Amino acid sequence: MDALLVVHFLTRPFGHNHSLGTSISDCLELINERWVHEMRHDLREGNKCMDRLANLAQDLALGVVLPHTPPMSILSLLQ
């Protein structure tokens, strides 16, 4: 599913009979737990570091990964 579509679902009212209604409600519940958050969509071309990190994440096992240094493949983008 396109990220812009996800932002649309989470920032606009939806019908509870929507096919993704349960998933949208679950996401909104998490969002409303007083977390600091911002919903927006950035084009991949506008954020090459995040695009590269998202692609790298496809090869990782499930779970949280907190690297101590940036991956080598994004160093040139950070400079």
C-alpha positions, -999 to +999 in steps of 0.1 A: +000+000+000+013+034-009+024+056+021+004+085+008-027+064+010-018+054+046-015+091+056-048+097+040-065+069+060-050+081+093-057+118+089-092+118+075-125+104+088-134+069+074-165+047+075-163+019+100-176-004+073-144+003+053-125-029+044-095-016+064-116-001+092-103-024+119-066-018+110-072+020+107-089+020+142-060+000+157-035+025+143-055+055+155-057+039+190-019+037+191-015+072+178-039+086+205-018+071+233-001+105+238+028+098+216+044+127+199+038+121+162+034+138+129+016+124+099+029+135+065+040+120+033+074+129+017+083+118-018+111+093-020+131+118-041+128+143-013+142+120+014+168+097-001+182+087+033+149+074+045+143+056+012+176+039+015+170+030+051+136+016+043+152-006+015+179-018+039+152-027+065+137-052+040+166-075+046+165-074+084+148-097+108+117-084+125+123-062+156+139-029+165+174-022+152+193+007+166+226+011+148+254+030+165+267+044+133+250+051+100+251+022+074+279+027+049+254+029+021+239+062+033+271+080+044+274+098+011+238+110+014+245+124+048+275+144+037 
